[in-house]
Amino acid sequence: MADKKSASSTLVMDCSAESLNSQQQAAEWQGLIAKVRACTLCADVLTHGVRPVLQCHPMARILIAGQAPGRKVHESGVPFDDASGERLRAWLGVSKETFYDEQQFAILPMGFCYPGKGPSGDLAPLAICAKTWRQALMAALPNIKLILVIGQYAMAYHLPDQLLQSQPPLTASQTASPTVSPAKRSLTETVYTWYQNADESPSKDNSCWTLPLPHPSPRNNIWLKRNPWFEVQCIPKVQAKVAQVLLKRD
């Protein structure tokens, strides 16, 4: 009888400790997010003001690593609430409801605030944003199984080795594909190379998989027309991987 009481007491203590740890982790997470949303580090240089835009939760399984919010997203405060988002959701094969479920998708651009307009499009995300917040946020997302890396700035962070590797010679059937630079890959080369080796490219982030993507912005329509292999060959692989991760729960 004494042994049963002791075992029962131990179980209660273990459950209480687990609950306490869970509550502490939740408080730490909420504190981190509150700090990010209240960040004003770049207030002096952001002409449109600060408004960090992100979506994340510790239970999220897919991370979208983008560049920075555009003007429309800055105004709404909702990530990918624009034409880019419509195309991205079509690429992934998911509904708006699923996309904006923070326990499914985390959305962390390299810069959380709209950087403003430049001569040929939006300015680059400010580097101080990722330096200040990204490591802590990535560490607080332990359940990520797939990272969708959008654009050159996110690739430079999440796939630096991929950008610098050279590509093996193309076969005769691949002659219409991108020309390969021997030193540093372009975004096109990086995307193409990954999809030729889709099952052999683990990420440095939490040992999960990465899928490099071009930016879904309408400004990239010319790129998509020049590279029809992307939507024909790559999008089905993207959708299959996304569906696999969303359906599988540990």
Accessible surface in RSA format (square Angstrom, percent):
REM  Atomic radii and reference values for relative SASA: ProtOr
REM  Chains: A
REM  Algorithm: Lee & Richards
REM  Probe-radius: 1.40
REM  Slices: 20
REM RES _ NUM      All-atoms   Total-Side   Main-Chain    Non-polar    All polar
REM                ABS   REL    ABS   REL    ABS   REL    ABS   REL    ABS   REL
RES MET A   1   166.17  86.1 126.37  83.6  39.80  94.8 110.25  93.7  55.92  74.1
RES ALA A   2    78.27  72.0  66.67 102.9  11.61  26.4  70.26  98.9   8.02  21.2
RES ASP A   3   120.95  84.7 114.79 114.3   6.16  14.6  35.60  83.8  85.36  85.1
RES LYS A   4   156.29  76.2 147.75  90.7   8.55  20.3  95.92  86.3  60.37  64.3
RES LYS A   5   137.14  66.9 132.50  81.3   4.63  11.0  81.11  73.0  56.02  59.7
RES SER A   6    66.47  56.2  57.58  76.8   8.89  20.5  30.52  65.0  35.96  50.4
RES ALA A   7    63.25  58.2  51.14  78.9  12.12  27.6  58.65  82.6   4.60  12.2
RES SER A   8    62.31  52.7  56.44  75.3   5.87  13.5  29.24  62.3  33.07  46.3
RES SER A   9    62.29  52.6  56.23  75.0   6.06  14.0  31.86  67.8  30.43  42.6
RES THR A  10    71.17  50.6  70.71  71.7   0.46   1.1  49.25  66.1  21.93  33.1
RES LEU A  11   114.39  63.7 112.39  80.4   2.00   5.0 114.13  80.2   0.27   0.7
RES VAL A  12    89.49  58.9  87.47  79.2   2.03   4.9  89.40  77.7   0.10   0.3
RES MET A  13   134.18  69.5 127.30  84.2   6.88  16.4 103.70  88.2  30.48  40.4
RES ASP A  14    83.51  58.5  77.65  77.3   5.86  13.9  24.77  58.3  58.74  58.6
RES CYS A  15    70.80  53.6  64.34  71.8   6.46  15.2  27.41  69.4  43.39  46.8
RES SER A  16    64.06  54.1  52.93  70.6  11.13  25.6  37.89  80.7  26.17  36.7
RES ALA A  17    50.79  46.7  45.09  69.6   5.70  13.0  50.00  70.4   0.79   2.1
RES GLU A  18   123.03  70.6 119.12  90.1   3.92   9.3  41.90  81.1  81.13  66.2
RES SER A  19    53.00  44.8  45.92  61.3   7.08  16.3  31.95  68.0  21.05  29.5
RES LEU A  20   116.49  64.9 114.61  82.0   1.88   4.7 116.05  81.5   0.44   1.2
RES ASN A  21    79.13  54.6  78.13  75.5   1.01   2.4  14.61  35.2  64.52  62.4
RES SER A  22    62.97  53.2  58.98  78.7   3.99   9.2  22.11  47.1  40.86  57.2
RES GLN A  23   114.41  64.0 105.30  77.0   9.11  21.7  42.29  90.0  72.13  54.7
RES GLN A  24   100.56  56.2  93.96  68.7   6.61  15.7  31.07  66.1  69.49  52.7
RES GLN A  25   118.38  66.2 113.94  83.3   4.43  10.5  36.14  76.9  82.24  62.4
RES ALA A  26    45.88  42.2  38.63  59.6   7.25  16.5  45.35  63.9   0.54   1.4
RES ALA A  27    60.51  55.6  48.82  75.3  11.69  26.6  51.67  72.8   8.84  23.4
RES GLU A  28   105.97  60.8  91.63  69.3  14.34  34.2  48.83  94.5  57.14  46.7
RES TRP A  29    26.18  10.5  22.94  11.1   3.24   7.6  17.63   9.4   8.55  13.9
RES GLN A  30   119.77  67.0 112.68  82.4   7.08  16.9  38.03  80.9  81.74  62.0
RES GLY A  31    30.51  37.6   0.00   N/A  30.51  37.6  29.25  80.3   1.26   2.8
RES LEU A  32    30.27  16.9  26.71  19.1   3.57   9.0  28.59  20.1   1.68   4.5
RES ILE A  33    22.67  12.9  22.67  16.9   0.00   0.0  22.67  16.3   0.00   0.0
RES ALA A  34    58.75  54.0  48.38  74.7  10.37  23.6  55.47  78.1   3.28   8.7
RES LYS A  35   135.50  66.1 127.44  78.2   8.06  19.2  74.75  67.3  60.75  64.7
RES VAL A  36     0.22   0.1   0.18   0.2   0.04   0.1   0.18   0.2   0.04   0.1
RES ARG A  37   119.79  50.3 102.80  52.4  16.99  40.4  47.12  64.4  72.67  44.0
RES ALA A  38    73.62  67.7  49.97  77.1  23.65  53.8  60.38  85.0  13.24  35.1
RES CYS A  39    25.79  19.5  16.49  18.4   9.30  21.9  10.10  25.6  15.69  16.9
RES THR A  40    84.78  60.3  72.99  74.0  11.78  28.1  39.41  52.9  45.36  68.6
RES LEU A  41    98.20  54.7  66.14  47.3  32.06  80.6  71.13  50.0  27.06  72.8
RES CYS A  42    18.56  14.0  14.67  16.4   3.89   9.1   4.77  12.1  13.79  14.9
RES ALA A  43    50.32  46.3  33.39  51.5  16.92  38.5  33.73  47.5  16.59  43.9
RES ASP A  44   148.24 103.8 109.85 109.3  38.39  90.8  36.28  85.4 111.97 111.7
RES VAL A  45    96.99  63.8  74.39  67.3  22.60  54.5  80.96  70.3  16.03  43.5
RES LEU A  46    11.52   6.4   3.71   2.7   7.82  19.6   4.32   3.0   7.21  19.4
RES THR A  47   125.30  89.1  83.48  84.6  41.82  99.7  84.24 113.2  41.06  62.1
RES HIS A  48    67.60  36.9  43.93  30.5  23.68  60.6  29.23  30.1  38.37  44.7
RES GLY A  49    31.17  38.4   0.00   N/A  31.17  38.4  30.00  82.3   1.17   2.6
RES VAL A  50    51.74  34.0  29.08  26.3  22.66  54.6  29.08  25.3  22.66  61.5
RES ARG A  51    99.78  41.9  97.44  49.7   2.34   5.6  30.54  41.7  69.24  42.0
RES PRO A  52    17.80  13.0   9.43   8.6   8.37  30.4   9.43   7.8   8.37  52.0
RES VAL A  53     2.60   1.7   1.29   1.2   1.31   3.2   2.32   2.0   0.28   0.8
RES LEU A  54     6.97   3.9   0.00   0.0   6.97  17.5   0.00   0.0   6.97  18.7
RES GLN A  55    18.41  10.3  16.08  11.8   2.33   5.5  10.85  23.1   7.56   5.7
RES CYS A  56     9.44   7.1   0.58   0.6   8.86  20.8   0.04   0.1   9.40  10.1
RES HIS A  57    43.81  23.9  43.81  30.4   0.00   0.0  21.26  21.9  22.54  26.2
RES PRO A  58    36.82  26.8  36.82  33.6   0.00   0.0  36.82  30.4   0.00   0.0
RES MET A  59    86.66  44.9  86.66  57.4   0.00   0.0  61.84  52.6  24.83  32.9
RES ALA A  60     0.00   0.0   0.00   0.0   0.00   0.0   0.00   0.0   0.00   0.0
RES ARG A  61     9.21   3.9   9.21   4.7   0.00   0.0   0.00   0.0   9.21   5.6
RES ILE A  62     0.00   0.0   0.00   0.0   0.00   0.0   0.00   0.0   0.00   0.0
RES LEU A  63     0.00   0.0   0.00   0.0   0.00   0.0   0.00   0.0   0.00   0.0
RES ILE A  64     0.00   0.0   0.00   0.0   0.00   0.0   0.00   0.0   0.00   0.0
RES ALA A  65     0.00   0.0   0.00   0.0   0.00   0.0   0.00   0.0   0.00   0.0
RES GLY A  66     2.21   2.7   0.00   N/A   2.21   2.7   2.12   5.8   0.09   0.2
RES GLN A  67    41.33  23.1  38.02  27.8   3.31   7.9   4.41   9.4  36.92  28.0
RES ALA A  68    25.13  23.1   3.69   5.7  21.45  48.8   4.79   6.7  20.34  53.9
RES PRO A  69    10.28   7.5   1.75   1.6   8.53  31.0   9.48   7.8   0.79   4.9
RES GLY A  70    17.74  21.9   0.00   N/A  17.74  21.9  13.32  36.6   4.41   9.9
RES ARG A  71   115.76  48.6 110.90  56.5   4.86  11.6  33.02  45.1  82.74  50.1
RES LYS A  72   119.58  58.3 115.15  70.7   4.44  10.6  69.71  62.7  49.87  53.1
RES VAL A  73     4.54   3.0   4.53   4.1   0.01   0.0   4.53   3.9   0.01   0.0
RES HIS A  74    20.84  11.4  20.06  13.9   0.78   2.0   8.40   8.7  12.44  14.5
RES GLU A  75   104.82  60.2  80.53  60.9  24.28  57.8  38.28  74.0  66.53  54.3
RES SER A  76    45.06  38.1  19.38  25.9  25.67  59.1  29.11  62.0  15.95  22.3
RES GLY A  77    25.79  31.8   0.00   N/A  25.79  31.8   4.26  11.7  21.53  48.2
RES VAL A  78    59.07  38.9  58.63  53.1   0.43   1.0  59.07  51.3   0.00   0.0
RES PRO A  79    14.51  10.6  13.10  11.9   1.42   5.2  14.51  12.0   0.00   0.0
RES PHE A  80    25.43  12.7  21.23  13.1   4.21  10.9  22.15  13.4   3.29   9.4
RES ASP A  81    37.69  26.4  37.11  36.9   0.58   1.4   1.56   3.7  36.13  36.0
RES ASP A  82    32.28  22.6  26.08  26.0   6.21  14.7  14.00  33.0  18.28  18.2
RES ALA A  83    57.13  52.5  43.69  67.4  13.44  30.6  47.91  67.5   9.22  24.4
RES SER A  84    10.75   9.1  10.27  13.7   0.48   1.1   1.98   4.2   8.77  12.3
RES GLY A  85     0.00   0.0   0.00   N/A   0.00   0.0   0.00   0.0   0.00   0.0
RES GLU A  86    97.54  56.0  91.31  69.1   6.23  14.8  42.61  82.4  54.92  44.8
RES ARG A  87    64.71  27.2  58.46  29.8   6.25  14.9  18.99  26.0  45.72  27.7
RES LEU A  88     0.00   0.0   0.00   0.0   0.00   0.0   0.00   0.0   0.00   0.0
RES ARG A  89    11.21   4.7  10.66   5.4   0.56   1.3   7.81  10.7   3.40   2.1
RES ALA A  90    66.14  60.8  46.55  71.8  19.58  44.6  57.91  81.6   8.23  21.8
RES TRP A  91     9.03   3.6   8.99   4.4   0.04   0.1   8.20   4.4   0.83   1.4
RES LEU A  92     2.25   1.3   0.00   0.0   2.25   5.7   0.00   0.0   2.25   6.1
RES GLY A  93    53.68  66.2   0.00   N/A  53.68  66.2  22.08  60.6  31.60  70.8
RES VAL A  94    23.94  15.8   5.57   5.0  18.38  44.3  12.88  11.2  11.06  30.0
RES SER A  95    63.50  53.7  47.62  63.6  15.88  36.6  52.43 111.6  11.07  15.5
RES LYS A  96   109.03  53.2 102.19  62.7   6.84  16.3  58.09  52.3  50.94  54.3
RES GLU A  97   150.61  86.5 134.64 101.9  15.98  38.0  58.35 112.9  92.26  75.3
RES THR A  98    39.32  28.0  36.17  36.7   3.15   7.5  12.06  16.2  27.26  41.2
RES PHE A  99     0.00   0.0   0.00   0.0   0.00   0.0   0.00   0.0   0.00   0.0
RES TYR A 100    62.99  29.4  42.23  24.0  20.76  54.0  42.11  31.6  20.88  25.7
RES ASP A 101    55.34  38.8  48.13  47.9   7.22  17.1  16.41  38.6  38.93  38.8
RES GLU A 102    77.52  44.5  76.30  57.7   1.22   2.9  18.13  35.1  59.38  48.5
RES GLN A 103    83.61  46.8  83.61  61.1   0.00   0.0  10.24  21.8  73.37  55.6
RES GLN A 104    38.06  21.3  38.06  27.8   0.00   0.0   0.50   1.1  37.56  28.5
RES PHE A 105     0.00   0.0   0.00   0.0   0.00   0.0   0.00   0.0   0.00   0.0
RES ALA A 106     0.00   0.0   0.00   0.0   0.00   0.0   0.00   0.0   0.00   0.0
RES ILE A 107     2.45   1.4   2.45   1.8   0.00   0.0   2.45   1.8   0.00   0.0
RES LEU A 108     0.02   0.0   0.02   0.0   0.00   0.0   0.02   0.0   0.00   0.0
RES PRO A 109    11.94   8.7  11.44  10.4   0.49   1.8  11.57   9.6   0.37   2.3
RES MET A 110    14.55   7.5  13.13   8.7   1.42   3.4  13.13  11.2   1.42   1.9
RES GLY A 111     2.81   3.5   0.00   N/A   2.81   3.5   2.81   7.7   0.00   0.0
RES PHE A 112     7.18   3.6   6.74   4.2   0.44   1.1   6.74   4.1   0.44   1.2
RES CYS A 113    21.21  16.0  15.05  16.8   6.16  14.5   5.05  12.8  16.17  17.4
RES TYR A 114     3.22   1.5   2.26   1.3   0.97   2.5   0.00   0.0   3.22   4.0
RES PRO A 115    10.14   7.4   2.55   2.3   7.59  27.6   3.13   2.6   7.01  43.6
RES GLY A 116     3.09   3.8   0.00   N/A   3.09   3.8   2.97   8.1   0.12   0.3
RES LYS A 117   119.45  58.3  93.40  57.3  26.05  62.0  68.75  61.9  50.71  54.0
RES GLY A 118    16.07  19.8   0.00   N/A  16.07  19.8   7.45  20.5   8.61  19.3
RES PRO A 119   147.15 107.2 100.54  91.7  46.61 169.4 114.07  94.2  33.08 205.6
RES SER A 120   106.47  90.0  76.21 101.7  30.26  69.7  50.81 108.2  55.66  78.0
RES GLY A 121     8.60  10.6   0.00   N/A   8.60  10.6   4.93  13.5   3.67   8.2
RES ASP A 122    69.01  48.3  39.48  39.3  29.54  69.8  18.16  42.7  50.86  50.7
RES LEU A 123    87.33  48.6  78.80  56.4   8.53  21.4  82.07  57.6   5.26  14.1
RES ALA A 124    43.81  40.3  30.54  47.1  13.27  30.2  33.06  46.6  10.75  28.5
RES PRO A 125    18.46  13.5   5.98   5.4  12.48  45.4   6.50   5.4  11.95  74.3
RES LEU A 126    62.73  34.9  58.54  41.9   4.19  10.5  60.03  42.2   2.70   7.3
RES ALA A 127    66.26  60.9  50.58  78.1  15.68  35.7  59.45  83.7   6.80  18.0
RES ILE A 128    77.86  44.3  74.26  55.3   3.61   8.7  75.05  54.0   2.81   7.6
RES CYS A 129    17.20  13.0  14.41  16.1   2.79   6.5   8.08  20.5   9.12   9.8
RES ALA A 130    17.52  16.1  11.28  17.4   6.24  14.2  13.66  19.2   3.86  10.2
RES LYS A 131   172.42  84.1 134.69  82.6  37.73  89.8  91.65  82.5  80.77  86.0
RES THR A 132    57.58  40.9  30.02  30.4  27.55  65.7  29.41  39.5  28.16  42.6
RES TRP A 133    34.22  13.7  34.14  16.5   0.08   0.2  33.63  17.9   0.59   1.0
RES ARG A 134     2.42   1.0   1.96   1.0   0.46   1.1   1.15   1.6   1.27   0.8
RES GLN A 135   148.68  83.1 145.11 106.1   3.56   8.5  48.04 102.3 100.63  76.3
RES ALA A 136    44.98  41.4  33.98  52.4  11.00  25.0  41.22  58.1   3.75   9.9
RES LEU A 137     0.16   0.1   0.16   0.1   0.00   0.0   0.16   0.1   0.00   0.0
RES MET A 138    15.32   7.9  14.16   9.4   1.16   2.8  14.57  12.4   0.74   1.0
RES ALA A 139    82.21  75.6  47.57  73.4  34.64  78.8  59.08  83.2  23.13  61.3
RES ALA A 140    27.66  25.4  16.23  25.0  11.43  26.0  26.22  36.9   1.44   3.8
RES LEU A 141     0.08   0.0   0.08   0.1   0.00   0.0   0.08   0.1   0.00   0.0
RES PRO A 142    89.75  65.4  63.52  57.9  26.23  95.3  70.30  58.0  19.45 120.9
RES ASN A 143    45.31  31.2  45.27  43.7   0.04   0.1   1.95   4.7  43.36  41.9
RES ILE A 144     2.34   1.3   0.00   0.0   2.34   5.7   0.00   0.0   2.34   6.4
RES LYS A 145    73.82  36.0  72.17  44.3   1.65   3.9  31.12  28.0  42.70  45.5
RES LEU A 146     0.02   0.0   0.02   0.0   0.00   0.0   0.02   0.0   0.00   0.0
RES ILE A 147     0.00   0.0   0.00   0.0   0.00   0.0   0.00   0.0   0.00   0.0
RES LEU A 148     0.00   0.0   0.00   0.0   0.00   0.0   0.00   0.0   0.00   0.0
RES VAL A 149     0.00   0.0   0.00   0.0   0.00   0.0   0.00   0.0   0.00   0.0
RES ILE A 150     0.00   0.0   0.00   0.0   0.00   0.0   0.00   0.0   0.00   0.0
RES GLY A 151     2.19   2.7   0.00   N/A   2.19   2.7   2.19   6.0   0.00   0.0
RES GLN A 152   104.02  58.2 101.46  74.2   2.56   6.1  20.23  43.1  83.80  63.6
RES TYR A 153    85.32  39.8  80.42  45.8   4.90  12.7  54.55  41.0  30.77  37.9
RES ALA A 154     0.00   0.0   0.00   0.0   0.00   0.0   0.00   0.0   0.00   0.0
RES MET A 155     0.11   0.1   0.11   0.1   0.00   0.0   0.00   0.0   0.11   0.1
RES ALA A 156    57.28  52.7  44.07  68.0  13.21  30.1  45.15  63.6  12.14  32.2
RES TYR A 157    67.32  31.4  57.87  32.9   9.45  24.6  46.90  35.2  20.42  25.2
RES HIS A 158     2.25   1.2   0.00   0.0   2.25   5.8   0.00   0.0   2.25   2.6
RES LEU A 159     8.18   4.6   6.02   4.3   2.16   5.4   8.18   5.7   0.00   0.0
RES PRO A 160    47.37  34.5  45.19  41.2   2.18   7.9  47.03  38.8   0.34   2.1
RES ASP A 161    98.42  68.9  96.31  95.9   2.11   5.0  22.63  53.3  75.78  75.6
RES GLN A 162    28.47  15.9  28.47  20.8   0.00   0.0   4.13   8.8  24.34  18.5
RES LEU A 163    17.11   9.5  17.11  12.2   0.00   0.0  17.11  12.0   0.00   0.0
RES LEU A 164   114.23  63.6  98.72  70.6  15.50  39.0  98.87  69.4  15.35  41.3
RES GLN A 165    91.18  51.0  84.96  62.1   6.22  14.8  32.44  69.0  58.74  44.6
RES SER A 166    68.98  58.3  51.48  68.7  17.50  40.3  15.74  33.5  53.24  74.6
RES GLN A 167    22.06  12.3   5.94   4.3  16.11  38.4   2.97   6.3  19.08  14.5
RES PRO A 168    84.61  61.7  75.52  68.8   9.09  33.0  82.34  68.0   2.26  14.1
RES PRO A 169   129.10  94.1 103.00  93.9  26.10  94.9 114.73  94.7  14.37  89.3
RES LEU A 170    57.17  31.8  29.10  20.8  28.07  70.6  29.21  20.5  27.96  75.3
RES THR A 171    78.22  55.6  70.07  71.0   8.15  19.4  76.35 102.6   1.87   2.8
RES ALA A 172    91.38  84.0  68.96 106.4  22.42  51.0  73.87 104.0  17.51  46.4
RES SER A 173   108.60  91.8  65.33  87.2  43.28  99.7  59.00 125.6  49.61  69.5
RES GLN A 174    43.95  24.6  41.36  30.2   2.59   6.2  12.96  27.6  30.99  23.5
RES THR A 175   106.98  76.1  79.63  80.7  27.35  65.2  57.64  77.4  49.34  74.6
RES ALA A 176   104.16  95.8  66.66 102.9  37.50  85.3  78.80 111.0  25.36  67.2
RES SER A 177    20.68  17.5   9.86  13.2  10.82  24.9   0.82   1.7  19.87  27.8
RES PRO A 178    19.03  13.9   6.24   5.7  12.78  46.5  18.24  15.1   0.79   4.9
RES THR A 179   122.52  87.1 105.52 107.0  17.00  40.5  75.07 100.8  47.44  71.7
RES VAL A 180    40.33  26.5  19.36  17.5  20.97  50.5  19.71  17.1  20.62  55.9
RES SER A 181    36.87  31.2  31.31  41.8   5.56  12.8  23.98  51.1  12.89  18.1
RES PRO A 182   119.69  87.2  98.97  90.2  20.72  75.3 103.19  85.2  16.50 102.6
RES ALA A 183    72.70  66.8  58.26  89.9  14.44  32.8  66.45  93.6   6.25  16.6
RES LYS A 184   128.83  62.9 120.26  73.8   8.57  20.4  63.18  56.9  65.66  69.9
RES ARG A 185     9.61   4.0   4.25   2.2   5.36  12.8   0.06   0.1   9.54   5.8
RES SER A 186    54.84  46.3  43.49  58.0  11.35  26.1  50.63 107.8   4.21   5.9
RES LEU A 187    43.79  24.4  35.24  25.2   8.55  21.5  35.94  25.2   7.85  21.1
RES THR A 188    24.87  17.7  24.51  24.8   0.36   0.9  11.09  14.9  13.78  20.8
RES GLU A 189    11.06   6.4  10.65   8.1   0.41   1.0   1.45   2.8   9.61   7.8
RES THR A 190     0.40   0.3   0.40   0.4   0.00   0.0   0.40   0.5   0.00   0.0
RES VAL A 191     0.00   0.0   0.00   0.0   0.00   0.0   0.00   0.0   0.00   0.0
RES TYR A 192     4.01   1.9   4.01   2.3   0.00   0.0   2.65   2.0   1.36   1.7
RES THR A 193     7.46   5.3   7.28   7.4   0.18   0.4   7.29   9.8   0.17   0.3
RES TRP A 194     4.37   1.8   3.38   1.6   0.99   2.3   4.37   2.3   0.00   0.0
RES TYR A 195     4.89   2.3   3.99   2.3   0.91   2.4   3.99   3.0   0.91   1.1
RES GLN A 196    74.47  41.6  43.63  31.9  30.83  73.4  16.60  35.3  57.87  43.9
RES ASN A 197    55.02  37.9  49.92  48.2   5.10  12.3  15.08  36.3  39.94  38.6
RES ALA A 198    16.97  15.6  12.87  19.9   4.10   9.3  12.87  18.1   4.10  10.9
RES ASP A 199   113.36  79.4  95.88  95.4  17.48  41.3  31.31  73.7  82.05  81.8
RES GLU A 200   133.05  76.4 105.99  80.2  27.06  64.4  38.81  75.1  94.24  76.9
RES SER A 201     7.28   6.2   5.01   6.7   2.27   5.2   2.26   4.8   5.02   7.0
RES PRO A 202    91.76  66.9  73.84  67.3  17.92  65.1  73.84  61.0  17.92 111.4
RES SER A 203     9.75   8.2   0.00   0.0   9.75  22.5   1.99   4.2   7.76  10.9
RES LYS A 204   127.16  62.0  85.57  52.5  41.59  99.0  73.87  66.5  53.30  56.8
RES ASP A 205    15.21  10.7  11.43  11.4   3.77   8.9   4.27  10.0  10.94  10.9
RES ASN A 206    75.78  52.3  39.47  38.1  36.31  87.4  22.61  54.4  53.17  51.4
RES SER A 207   104.51  88.3  75.71 101.0  28.79  66.3  37.71  80.3  66.80  93.6
RES CYS A 208     5.16   3.9   0.96   1.1   4.19   9.9   5.16  13.1   0.00   0.0
RES TRP A 209    86.19  34.6  86.19  41.7   0.00   0.0  60.33  32.2  25.86  42.0
RES THR A 210     0.02   0.0   0.02   0.0   0.00   0.0   0.00   0.0   0.02   0.0
RES LEU A 211     0.40   0.2   0.40   0.3   0.00   0.0   0.40   0.3   0.00   0.0
RES PRO A 212     0.21   0.2   0.21   0.2   0.00   0.0   0.21   0.2   0.00   0.0
RES LEU A 213     0.00   0.0   0.00   0.0   0.00   0.0   0.00   0.0   0.00   0.0
RES PRO A 214     0.38   0.3   0.38   0.3   0.00   0.0   0.38   0.3   0.00   0.0
RES HIS A 215    42.24  23.1  41.86  29.1   0.38   1.0  28.17  29.0  14.07  16.4
RES PRO A 216     0.38   0.3   0.00   0.0   0.38   1.4   0.00   0.0   0.38   2.4
RES SER A 217    20.14  17.0  20.14  26.9   0.00   0.0  12.27  26.1   7.87  11.0
RES PRO A 218    66.71  48.6  59.61  54.3   7.09  25.8  59.99  49.5   6.71  41.7
RES ARG A 219   161.82  67.9 131.48  67.0  30.34  72.2  64.73  88.5  97.09  58.8
RES ASN A 220    36.85  25.4  36.31  35.1   0.54   1.3   2.17   5.2  34.68  33.5
RES ASN A 221    58.09  40.1  56.76  54.8   1.33   3.2  17.98  43.3  40.11  38.8
RES ILE A 222   109.12  62.1 108.99  81.2   0.12   0.3 108.99  78.5   0.12   0.3
RES TRP A 223    40.49  16.2  36.78  17.8   3.71   8.7  38.10  20.3   2.39   3.9
RES LEU A 224    16.79   9.4  10.75   7.7   6.05  15.2  11.06   7.8   5.73  15.4
RES LYS A 225   169.92  82.9 143.20  87.9  26.73  63.6  94.05  84.7  75.87  80.8
RES ARG A 226   187.19  78.6 157.85  80.5  29.34  69.9  55.18  75.4 132.01  80.0
RES ASN A 227    16.54  11.4  16.23  15.7   0.31   0.8   0.00   0.0  16.54  16.0
RES PRO A 228    80.54  58.7  75.48  68.8   5.06  18.4  80.18  66.2   0.36   2.2
RES TRP A 229    21.45   8.6  15.96   7.7   5.49  12.9  19.02  10.1   2.43   3.9
RES PHE A 230     0.00   0.0   0.00   0.0   0.00   0.0   0.00   0.0   0.00   0.0
RES GLU A 231    83.53  48.0  72.65  55.0  10.88  25.9  19.76  38.2  63.78  52.1
RES VAL A 232   109.94  72.3  92.73  83.9  17.21  41.5  98.69  85.7  11.25  30.5
RES GLN A 233    90.49  50.6  80.38  58.7  10.11  24.1  31.89  67.9  58.60  44.4
RES CYS A 234     1.29   1.0   1.26   1.4   0.03   0.1   0.03   0.1   1.26   1.4
RES ILE A 235    17.75  10.1  17.75  13.2   0.00   0.0  17.75  12.8   0.00   0.0
RES PRO A 236    73.53  53.6  63.56  57.9   9.97  36.2  67.98  56.1   5.55  34.5
RES LYS A 237    92.09  44.9  84.31  51.7   7.78  18.5  60.27  54.2  31.82  33.9
RES VAL A 238     0.00   0.0   0.00   0.0   0.00   0.0   0.00   0.0   0.00   0.0
RES GLN A 239    63.91  35.7  61.00  44.6   2.91   6.9  13.17  28.0  50.74  38.5
RES ALA A 240    64.33  59.1  50.13  77.4  14.20  32.3  59.37  83.6   4.97  13.2
RES LYS A 241    35.08  17.1  33.50  20.6   1.59   3.8  17.50  15.8  17.58  18.7
RES VAL A 242     1.19   0.8   1.19   1.1   0.00   0.0   1.19   1.0   0.00   0.0
RES ALA A 243    46.29  42.6  41.59  64.2   4.70  10.7  46.15  65.0   0.14   0.4
RES GLN A 244   102.01  57.0  93.33  68.2   8.68  20.7  33.82  72.0  68.19  51.7
RES VAL A 245    11.54   7.6   9.41   8.5   2.14   5.1  11.54  10.0   0.00   0.0
RES LEU A 246    32.19  17.9  20.95  15.0  11.24  28.3  21.02  14.8  11.17  30.1
RES LEU A 247   152.19  84.8 125.11  89.5  27.08  68.1 127.10  89.3  25.09  67.5
RES LYS A 248   129.09  63.0 122.85  75.4   6.24  14.9  73.57  66.2  55.52  59.1
RES ARG A 249   112.47  47.2  85.21  43.4  27.26  64.9  61.01  83.4  51.46  31.2
RES ASP A 250   135.47  94.9  65.51  65.2  69.96 165.4  71.29 167.8  64.18  64.0
END  Absolute sums over single chains surface
CHAIN  1 A    13484.7      11107.0       2377.7       7756.5       5728.2
END  Absolute sums over all chains
TOTAL         13484.7      11107.0       2377.7       7756.5       5728.2
